[in-house]
Amino acid sequence: MRCAFVVRLEPKSSLPDELEGWVEEVDSGKECRFHSKDQLILFLQECRQAQLAGGPDAPASARDPDYRG
């Protein structure tokens, strides 16, 4: 599953002001604890950039255009 994330919000989070929780990129297994929406968005952007660049942390589907997994 490409570009899929699991996001868990802390019960004390009040949207949209105090967003806290945990996020994991499904393809790479990278995880991040965030304490603001800006931190969450930054993590998502970094993961997307890694996928587009086809770097070593990018999933096989991003590194190899012929990947059919």
Secondary structure, 3 states (H helix, E strand, C coil): CCCCEEEEECCCCECCCECCEEEEECCCCCEEEECCHHHHHHHHHHHHHHHHHCCCCCCHHHHCCCCCC
